[in-house]
Amino acid sequence: MLLVDDDPLVRTGLSMILGSAEDIVVVGEAGDGDEVLPAVAAHAPDVVIMDIRMRRMSGLAATAAVMTLPRPPKVLVLTTFDLDEYVFDALTAGASGFLLKEGSPREIIEAVRVVAGGEMMLSPRTTTTLIGHFVAGRLDPRRERARTRLAGLSEREREVVREVARGRSNAEIAAALFLSEATVKTHITRSFAKVDVSNRVQLTIFAYEAGLVPA
């Protein structure tokens, strides 16, 4: 994984924490957003921990740049604020979740594992709260576009997307809708393609914008 933060002490601390896990290897570091693409090209990390506020290029711009790559790594946004508008923008750009700098070593390690496994960041209901908070103030210019994309989903797919937006796991969705977990996964994958998103966080944002769940 790659660590991106303009504070060398933060990078050192994260490197020590993550280095204590047998299944995580820190392959490189970057001190600003404009160093991210060269570092990704050099080290090919599976996960990037991305600071938001940096001197030359923000984590938001760097995340957007990473997502243009043919096979982008997962991005885990690092912030000191749990309700930071920049975090929401990074999630919209394609980040897989967010991580608070004051998180415990166990939480940081587990967050990296979850994102590396292709899932939303740990504590999905916290992420859902963040998304709902900021989507509420941005609905007007985006809602019509989201509703147009919503028309392509079947009623069952809408039900599944609604449960994803509520922060439920595949197992919880399966139990609530009386489906198998494999069927839930299939509906989610099809929904990704139909509404043009790449992960569960973006699907949650879409659900709020389309009005599937109240903001």
Backbone as CSV, one residue per row, in Angstrom:
resi,resn,N_x,N_y,N_z,CA_x,CA_y,CA_z,C_x,C_y,C_z
1,MET,0.821,-1.183,0.000,0.000,0.000,0.000,0.869,1.252,0.000
2,LEU,0.249,2.375,-0.408,0.959,3.645,-0.537,0.379,4.636,0.461
3,LEU,1.250,5.343,1.185,0.828,6.360,2.148,1.031,7.741,1.547
4,VAL,-0.027,8.571,1.570,0.059,9.922,1.010,-0.374,10.927,2.076
5,ASP,0.570,11.721,2.557,0.284,12.746,3.565,1.440,13.737,3.547
6,ASP,1.120,15.029,3.700,2.203,16.020,3.665,2.909,16.180,5.000
7,ASP,2.475,15.452,6.004,3.129,15.485,7.315,3.964,14.213,7.472
8,PRO,5.299,14.328,7.487,6.139,13.126,7.589,5.923,12.354,8.885
9,LEU,5.521,13.040,9.966,5.260,12.337,11.219,4.034,11.443,11.102
10,VAL,3.024,11.924,10.394,1.828,11.098,10.167,2.195,9.878,9.331
11,ARG,2.987,10.077,8.291,3.394,8.943,7.452,4.195,7.935,8.258
12,THR,5.083,8.428,9.108,5.886,7.520,9.927,4.999,6.727,10.874
13,GLY,4.054,7.400,11.523,3.160,6.717,12.447,2.310,5.666,11.762
14,LEU,1.750,6.024,10.602,0.931,5.062,9.862,1.767,3.886,9.381
15,SER,2.977,4.173,8.938,3.851,3.103,8.464,4.169,2.114,9.575
16,MET,4.393,2.614,10.780,4.677,1.735,11.920,3.456,0.896,12.264
17,ILE,2.279,1.534,12.259,1.049,0.811,12.582,0.773,-0.289,11.557
18,LEU,0.821,0.082,10.279,0.502,-0.877,9.230,1.581,-1.945,9.086
19,GLY,2.821,-1.560,9.370,3.908,-2.532,9.297,3.818,-3.619,10.340
20,SER,3.020,-3.383,11.380,2.859,-4.399,12.422,1.915,-5.513,11.996
21,ALA,1.185,-5.328,10.896,0.264,-6.353,10.396,0.987,-7.232,9.380
22,GLU,0.899,-8.533,9.559,1.640,-9.459,8.706,1.160,-9.444,7.260
23,ASP,-0.104,-9.079,7.045,-0.665,-9.148,5.691,-0.682,-7.802,4.973
24,ILE,-0.036,-6.779,5.541,0.002,-5.464,4.911,1.448,-5.032,4.724
25,VAL,1.779,-4.575,3.521,3.132,-4.107,3.216,3.046,-2.681,2.685
26,VAL,3.743,-1.758,3.331,3.822,-0.382,2.844,4.915,-0.335,1.787
27,VAL,4.519,-0.112,0.524,5.486,-0.163,-0.577,6.049,1.201,-0.930
28,GLY,5.420,2.290,-0.430,5.924,3.604,-0.762,5.173,4.713,-0.052
29,GLU,5.699,5.921,-0.158,5.091,7.095,0.449,5.120,8.257,-0.544
30,ALA,4.199,9.206,-0.342,4.192,10.438,-1.133,3.851,11.590,-0.208
31,GLY,4.490,12.743,-0.431,4.309,13.877,0.455,3.318,14.911,-0.037
32,ASP,2.754,14.699,-1.222,1.764,15.637,-1.741,0.995,14.967,-2.866
33,GLY,-0.146,15.566,-3.220,-1.005,14.954,-4.210,-0.387,14.810,-5.577
34,ASP,0.487,15.756,-5.959,1.096,15.691,-7.287,2.155,14.590,-7.398
35,GLU,2.477,13.936,-6.286,3.431,12.831,-6.303,2.739,11.476,-6.400
36,VAL,1.406,11.469,-6.360,0.672,10.205,-6.246,0.767,9.364,-7.517
37,LEU,0.469,9.946,-8.675,0.484,9.146,-9.904,1.855,8.526,-10.182
38,PRO,2.961,9.291,-10.056,4.270,8.650,-10.235,4.516,7.535,-9.212
39,ALA,4.061,7.730,-7.961,4.265,6.712,-6.928,3.441,5.462,-7.221
40,VAL,2.215,5.645,-7.703,1.381,4.494,-8.068,2.024,3.736,-9.230
41,ALA,2.540,4.469,-10.208,3.193,3.824,-11.345,4.441,3.055,-10.914
42,ALA,5.162,3.598,-9.935,6.413,2.971,-9.492,6.173,1.759,-8.605
43,HIS,5.128,1.809,-7.768,4.969,0.782,-6.733,3.759,-0.130,-6.917
44,ALA,2.799,0.244,-7.781,1.599,-0.562,-8.043,0.911,-1.027,-6.756
45,PRO,0.536,-0.106,-5.863,-0.114,-0.511,-4.609,-1.548,-0.970,-4.850
46,ASP,-2.038,-1.818,-3.969,-3.448,-2.226,-4.011,-4.332,-1.171,-3.356
47,VAL,-3.780,-0.463,-2.351,-4.534,0.530,-1.587,-3.681,1.782,-1.423
48,VAL,-4.327,2.944,-1.509,-3.674,4.225,-1.223,-4.409,4.878,-0.060
49,ILE,-3.685,5.200,1.012,-4.261,6.033,2.076,-3.962,7.481,1.707
50,MET,-5.019,8.253,1.477,-4.889,9.584,0.872,-5.323,10.688,1.836
51,ASP,-4.388,11.557,2.195,-4.742,12.743,2.969,-5.571,13.681,2.090
52,ILE,-6.410,14.502,2.693,-7.268,15.410,1.932,-6.586,16.758,1.687
53,ARG,-6.095,17.384,2.753,-5.587,18.755,2.641,-4.064,18.743,2.576
54,MET,-3.543,18.984,1.363,-2.103,19.020,1.170,-1.725,20.315,0.466
55,ARG,-0.439,20.611,0.420,-0.002,21.944,0.025,-0.183,22.235,-1.463
56,ARG,0.260,21.329,-2.326,0.266,21.630,-3.763,-0.969,21.060,-4.478
57,MET,-1.317,19.835,-4.197,-2.484,19.212,-4.816,-3.286,18.495,-3.746
58,SER,-4.581,18.757,-3.691,-5.421,18.149,-2.669,-5.605,16.652,-2.911
59,GLY,-5.991,15.967,-1.859,-6.302,14.555,-1.990,-7.484,14.312,-2.904
60,LEU,-8.395,15.279,-2.974,-9.540,15.168,-3.879,-9.075,15.111,-5.328
61,ALA,-8.215,16.060,-5.717,-7.713,16.082,-7.089,-6.874,14.837,-7.374
62,ALA,-6.076,14.422,-6.403,-5.238,13.238,-6.598,-6.083,11.978,-6.730
63,THR,-7.174,11.879,-5.938,-8.070,10.723,-6.033,-8.712,10.665,-7.417
64,ALA,-9.186,11.815,-7.898,-9.797,11.870,-9.224,-8.805,11.433,-10.297
65,ALA,-7.544,11.845,-10.146,-6.513,11.457,-11.109,-6.251,9.959,-11.067
66,VAL,-6.196,9.397,-9.867,-5.963,7.957,-9.706,-7.079,7.158,-10.375
67,MET,-8.320,7.635,-10.249,-9.458,6.898,-10.786,-9.503,6.879,-12.311
68,THR,-8.664,7.679,-12.967,-8.610,7.644,-14.425,-7.678,6.547,-14.929
69,LEU,-6.931,5.914,-14.031,-6.009,4.860,-14.436,-6.785,3.623,-14.890
70,PRO,-6.219,2.825,-15.780,-6.919,1.624,-16.253,-7.275,0.650,-15.133
71,ARG,-6.383,0.479,-14.175,-6.640,-0.406,-13.026,-6.270,0.345,-11.755
72,PRO,-7.115,1.254,-11.315,-6.754,2.091,-10.166,-6.735,1.312,-8.857
73,PRO,-5.837,1.665,-7.949,-5.870,1.067,-6.609,-7.069,1.596,-5.841
74,LYS,-7.428,0.915,-4.758,-8.459,1.418,-3.871,-7.906,2.623,-3.111
75,VAL,-8.754,3.623,-2.900,-8.330,4.820,-2.174,-9.115,4.928,-0.878
76,LEU,-8.392,5.067,0.213,-8.964,5.256,1.534,-8.608,6.670,1.984
77,VAL,-9.600,7.533,2.101,-9.374,8.940,2.413,-9.049,9.106,3.896
78,LEU,-8.010,9.868,4.179,-7.568,10.114,5.552,-7.912,11.544,5.939
79,THR,-8.627,11.716,7.036,-9.062,13.052,7.431,-9.085,13.204,8.947
80,THR,-9.011,14.449,9.396,-9.150,14.718,10.831,-10.594,15.026,11.177
81,PHE,-11.463,15.104,10.162,-12.856,15.484,10.387,-13.784,14.399,9.877
82,ASP,-14.789,14.026,10.690,-15.721,12.992,10.247,-16.876,13.563,9.433
83,LEU,-17.003,14.895,9.381,-17.995,15.530,8.509,-17.298,16.637,7.718
84,ASP,-16.452,16.220,6.812,-15.636,17.121,6.015,-16.142,17.068,4.579
85,GLU,-16.545,18.210,4.036,-17.097,18.236,2.680,-16.126,17.656,1.665
86,TYR,-14.842,17.823,1.905,-13.863,17.293,0.971,-13.891,15.767,0.945
87,VAL,-14.218,15.155,2.082,-14.328,13.704,2.121,-15.446,13.255,1.192
88,PHE,-16.591,13.939,1.268,-17.712,13.582,0.400,-17.305,13.691,-1.063
89,ASP,-16.601,14.757,-1.413,-16.172,14.927,-2.800,-15.221,13.810,-3.227
90,ALA,-14.361,13.367,-2.327,-13.440,12.276,-2.646,-14.199,10.971,-2.846
91,LEU,-15.230,10.736,-2.033,-16.052,9.549,-2.208,-16.758,9.591,-3.560
92,THR,-17.253,10.761,-3.927,-17.898,10.926,-5.224,-16.909,10.645,-6.353
93,ALA,-15.660,11.029,-6.144,-14.627,10.824,-7.168,-14.236,9.364,-7.322
94,GLY,-14.586,8.526,-6.343,-14.282,7.105,-6.470,-13.570,6.470,-5.304
95,ALA,-13.291,7.229,-4.235,-12.659,6.631,-3.055,-13.582,5.584,-2.435
96,SER,-13.002,4.589,-1.809,-13.773,3.479,-1.257,-14.218,3.697,0.182
97,GLY,-13.814,4.787,0.788,-14.224,5.056,2.160,-13.331,6.107,2.778
98,PHE,-13.509,6.328,4.082,-12.679,7.320,4.754,-12.233,6.812,6.108
99,LEU,-11.151,7.380,6.570,-10.503,6.953,7.803,-10.148,8.191,8.612
100,LEU,-10.504,8.192,9.892,-10.154,9.311,10.765,-8.731,9.141,11.282
101,LYS,-7.976,10.238,11.304,-6.591,10.172,11.752,-6.470,9.736,13.204
102,GLU,-7.500,10.003,14.000,-7.429,9.609,15.408,-7.904,8.186,15.645
103,GLY,-8.117,7.428,14.569,-8.534,6.039,14.731,-7.470,5.209,15.438
104,SER,-7.903,4.146,16.095,-6.960,3.268,16.793,-6.172,2.449,15.783
105,PRO,-4.993,1.930,16.170,-4.227,1.074,15.257,-5.055,-0.091,14.711
106,ARG,-5.857,-0.704,15.560,-6.681,-1.828,15.101,-7.664,-1.371,14.031
107,GLU,-8.285,-0.213,14.237,-9.259,0.307,13.264,-8.591,0.645,11.935
108,ILE,-7.389,1.210,11.996,-6.678,1.572,10.774,-6.315,0.324,9.974
109,ILE,-5.793,-0.679,10.652,-5.417,-1.928,9.978,-6.645,-2.601,9.371
110,GLU,-7.727,-2.678,10.117,-8.935,-3.328,9.626,-9.533,-2.570,8.451
111,ALA,-9.462,-1.242,8.490,-9.985,-0.436,7.386,-9.244,-0.751,6.092
112,VAL,-7.926,-0.868,6.168,-7.135,-1.193,4.979,-7.522,-2.573,4.455
113,ARG,-7.701,-3.518,5.347,-8.078,-4.873,4.925,-9.437,-4.880,4.228
114,VAL,-10.383,-4.150,4.783,-11.729,-4.109,4.206,-11.698,-3.506,2.805
115,VAL,-11.016,-2.370,2.655,-10.950,-1.707,1.358,-10.185,-2.568,0.349
116,ALA,-9.107,-3.204,0.783,-8.333,-4.076,-0.099,-9.178,-5.236,-0.601
117,GLY,-10.145,-5.660,0.223,-11.032,-6.753,-0.159,-12.160,-6.335,-1.071
118,GLY,-12.200,-5.052,-1.437,-13.200,-4.582,-2.372,-14.493,-4.103,-1.747
119,GLU,-14.517,-3.937,-0.430,-15.732,-3.505,0.246,-15.647,-2.031,0.646
120,MET,-16.778,-1.501,1.098,-16.780,-0.167,1.679,-15.934,-0.156,2.932
121,MET,-15.484,1.023,3.282,-14.747,1.229,4.513,-15.546,0.711,5.706
122,LEU,-14.845,0.227,6.726,-15.470,-0.213,7.971,-16.426,0.852,8.507
123,SER,-17.444,0.448,9.199,-18.492,1.318,9.734,-19.281,1.991,8.614
124,PRO,-19.955,1.193,7.756,-20.669,1.775,6.616,-21.761,2.733,7.021
125,ARG,-22.369,2.568,8.200,-23.439,3.477,8.603,-22.905,4.878,8.887
126,THR,-21.635,4.969,9.343,-21.012,6.278,9.518,-20.807,6.947,8.169
127,THR,-20.349,6.164,7.175,-20.189,6.689,5.831,-21.530,7.146,5.279
128,THR,-22.581,6.364,5.532,-23.911,6.714,5.057,-24.383,8.022,5.674
129,THR,-24.092,8.251,6.958,-24.456,9.505,7.614,-23.759,10.680,6.937
130,LEU,-22.479,10.524,6.643,-21.720,11.565,5.957,-22.334,11.883,4.606
131,ILE,-22.646,10.840,3.836,-23.206,11.029,2.507,-24.551,11.747,2.591
132,GLY,-25.409,11.295,3.488,-26.714,11.923,3.633,-26.617,13.383,4.008
133,HIS,-25.649,13.712,4.854,-25.466,15.087,5.324,-25.164,16.028,4.166
134,PHE,-24.280,15.621,3.268,-23.863,16.517,2.203,-24.746,16.440,0.966
135,VAL,-25.330,15.265,0.688,-26.232,15.178,-0.456,-27.445,16.066,-0.238
136,ALA,-27.877,16.202,1.015,-29.065,16.998,1.319,-28.933,18.426,0.803
137,GLY,-27.726,18.956,0.787,-27.530,20.322,0.337,-27.182,20.452,-1.135
138,ARG,-27.168,19.318,-1.866,-26.713,19.351,-3.251,-27.690,18.666,-4.198
139,LEU,-28.902,18.485,-3.792,-29.815,17.661,-4.569,-30.275,18.299,-5.877
140,ASP,-30.605,19.575,-5.865,-31.280,20.168,-7.010,-30.562,19.957,-8.346
141,PRO,-29.274,20.289,-8.461,-28.633,20.151,-9.775,-28.328,18.709,-10.172
142,ARG,-28.380,17.771,-9.221,-27.976,16.401,-9.499,-29.142,15.421,-9.535
143,ARG,-30.260,15.799,-8.919,-31.359,14.837,-8.765,-31.943,14.397,-10.101
144,GLU,-32.106,15.310,-11.043,-32.707,14.929,-12.322,-31.857,13.910,-13.057
145,ARG,-30.528,14.115,-13.034,-29.626,13.160,-13.684,-29.702,11.803,-13.002
146,ALA,-29.773,11.797,-11.680,-29.846,10.535,-10.946,-31.160,9.817,-11.227
147,ARG,-32.248,10.550,-11.313,-33.551,9.928,-11.575,-33.607,9.339,-12.983
148,THR,-32.918,9.955,-13.907,-32.856,9.390,-15.260,-32.154,8.042,-15.244
149,ARG,-31.049,7.954,-14.502,-30.333,6.680,-14.375,-31.150,5.667,-13.591
150,LEU,-31.936,6.132,-12.620,-32.759,5.244,-11.808,-33.760,4.478,-12.657
151,ALA,-34.225,5.074,-13.733,-35.243,4.449,-14.581,-34.766,3.123,-15.166
152,GLY,-33.457,2.922,-15.232,-32.930,1.687,-15.799,-32.902,0.515,-14.840
153,LEU,-33.205,0.747,-13.569,-33.168,-0.322,-12.567,-34.529,-1.001,-12.441
154,SER,-34.510,-2.317,-12.245,-35.746,-3.039,-11.957,-36.198,-2.725,-10.533
155,GLU,-37.425,-3.092,-10.213,-37.929,-2.826,-8.870,-37.104,-3.556,-7.816
156,ARG,-36.720,-4.786,-8.084,-35.896,-5.542,-7.131,-34.534,-4.900,-6.978
157,GLU,-33.941,-4.439,-8.072,-32.648,-3.766,-7.981,-32.761,-2.488,-7.159
158,ARG,-33.866,-1.780,-7.293,-34.065,-0.580,-6.489,-34.136,-0.928,-5.002
159,GLU,-34.799,-2.019,-4.691,-34.896,-2.442,-3.286,-33.514,-2.750,-2.722
160,VAL,-32.702,-3.442,-3.512,-31.359,-3.799,-3.059,-30.501,-2.542,-2.903
161,VAL,-30.565,-1.630,-3.874,-29.782,-0.393,-3.795,-30.194,0.418,-2.574
162,ARG,-31.479,0.441,-2.282,-31.975,1.171,-1.103,-31.358,0.609,0.185
163,GLU,-31.240,-0.700,0.258,-30.653,-1.324,1.456,-29.150,-1.071,1.534
164,VAL,-28.479,-1.053,0.384,-27.058,-0.699,0.371,-26.873,0.702,0.939
165,ALA,-27.743,1.627,0.518,-27.650,3.014,0.967,-27.915,3.165,2.454
166,ARG,-28.604,2.207,3.039,-28.856,2.226,4.481,-27.706,1.630,5.276
167,GLY,-26.648,1.224,4.587,-25.459,0.720,5.249,-25.494,-0.748,5.581
168,ARG,-26.386,-1.504,4.956,-26.504,-2.921,5.271,-25.533,-3.756,4.444
169,SER,-25.055,-4.826,5.042,-24.171,-5.760,4.360,-24.990,-6.652,3.436
170,ASN,-24.286,-7.405,2.581,-25.000,-8.331,1.699,-25.829,-9.338,2.491
171,ALA,-25.279,-9.822,3.598,-26.007,-10.798,4.423,-27.274,-10.181,5.010
172,GLU,-27.168,-8.942,5.468,-28.331,-8.259,6.038,-29.387,-7.980,4.971
173,ILE,-28.946,-7.618,3.774,-29.886,-7.367,2.678,-30.589,-8.660,2.296
174,ALA,-29.831,-9.745,2.217,-30.419,-11.041,1.866,-31.507,-11.435,2.858
175,ALA,-31.225,-11.228,4.148,-32.209,-11.587,5.178,-33.447,-10.700,5.099
176,ALA,-33.242,-9.407,4.838,-34.365,-8.465,4.804,-35.267,-8.691,3.595
177,LEU,-34.687,-9.086,2.462,-35.447,-9.216,1.223,-35.722,-10.671,0.845
178,PHE,-35.323,-11.612,1.716,-35.557,-13.045,1.493,-34.908,-13.509,0.187
179,LEU,-33.635,-13.129,0.041,-32.846,-13.515,-1.115,-31.589,-14.232,-0.649
180,SER,-30.915,-14.914,-1.564,-29.609,-15.472,-1.233,-28.563,-14.364,-1.342
181,GLU,-27.429,-14.537,-0.655,-26.375,-13.534,-0.752,-25.837,-13.443,-2.175
182,ALA,-25.798,-14.577,-2.890,-25.318,-14.561,-4.276,-26.228,-13.716,-5.162
183,THR,-27.545,-13.816,-4.919,-28.494,-13.020,-5.700,-28.339,-11.543,-5.392
184,VAL,-28.135,-11.216,-4.118,-27.914,-9.820,-3.732,-26.678,-9.277,-4.435
185,LYS,-25.605,-10.055,-4.431,-24.371,-9.617,-5.075,-24.587,-9.383,-6.568
186,THR,-25.367,-10.263,-7.202,-25.658,-10.114,-8.631,-26.427,-8.823,-8.894
187,HIS,-27.440,-8.544,-8.066,-28.218,-7.314,-8.229,-27.336,-6.069,-8.065
188,ILE,-26.422,-6.111,-7.092,-25.540,-4.970,-6.861,-24.606,-4.763,-8.049
189,THR,-24.022,-5.853,-8.543,-23.115,-5.758,-9.697,-23.830,-5.195,-10.912
190,ARG,-25.052,-5.664,-11.161,-25.827,-5.150,-12.300,-26.169,-3.675,-12.104
191,SER,-26.461,-3.300,-10.875,-26.797,-1.903,-10.594,-25.596,-0.996,-10.822
192,PHE,-24.387,-1.467,-10.446,-23.174,-0.706,-10.726,-23.137,-0.315,-12.211
193,ALA,-23.337,-1.320,-13.073,-23.235,-1.090,-14.517,-24.352,-0.170,-15.015
194,LYS,-25.559,-0.365,-14.517,-26.713,0.379,-15.028,-26.674,1.864,-14.661
195,VAL,-26.161,2.179,-13.474,-26.151,3.596,-13.067,-24.752,4.199,-13.151
196,ASP,-23.801,3.414,-13.693,-22.453,3.894,-13.987,-21.702,4.333,-12.733
197,VAL,-21.600,3.417,-11.754,-20.769,3.632,-10.574,-19.843,2.434,-10.433
198,SER,-18.822,2.567,-9.573,-17.826,1.498,-9.471,-17.739,0.858,-8.095
199,ASN,-18.421,1.413,-7.087,-18.353,0.809,-5.763,-19.600,1.139,-4.954
200,ARG,-19.707,0.567,-3.754,-20.905,0.711,-2.937,-21.076,2.135,-2.417
201,VAL,-19.970,2.829,-2.202,-20.064,4.211,-1.736,-20.726,5.071,-2.801
202,GLN,-20.267,4.948,-4.045,-20.874,5.718,-5.127,-22.332,5.313,-5.342
203,LEU,-22.633,4.026,-5.151,-24.015,3.575,-5.282,-24.890,4.202,-4.196
204,THR,-24.344,4.355,-2.995,-25.072,5.004,-1.907,-25.340,6.472,-2.222
205,ILE,-24.336,7.165,-2.742,-24.516,8.556,-3.145,-25.619,8.659,-4.192
206,PHE,-25.565,7.772,-5.178,-26.601,7.756,-6.218,-27.988,7.560,-5.613
207,ALA,-28.118,6.645,-4.650,-29.428,6.365,-4.053,-30.002,7.592,-3.367
208,TYR,-29.164,8.360,-2.700,-29.627,9.605,-2.069,-30.018,10.631,-3.128
209,GLU,-29.193,10.773,-4.139,-29.481,11.760,-5.171,-30.748,11.428,-5.957
210,ALA,-31.004,10.142,-6.139,-32.185,9.714,-6.894,-33.447,9.706,-6.053
211,GLY,-33.306,9.894,-4.733,-34.466,9.926,-3.851,-34.922,8.569,-3.382
212,LEU,-34.079,7.525,-3.562,-34.456,6.203,-3.071,-34.507,6.153,-1.552
213,VAL,-33.671,6.978,-0.915,-33.691,7.108,0.532,-33.727,8.606,0.845
214,PRO,-34.366,9.002,1.940,-34.450,10.429,2.251,-33.106,10.981,2.684
215,ALA,-32.760,12.166,2.196,-31.495,12.803,2.578,-31.680,13.603,3.854
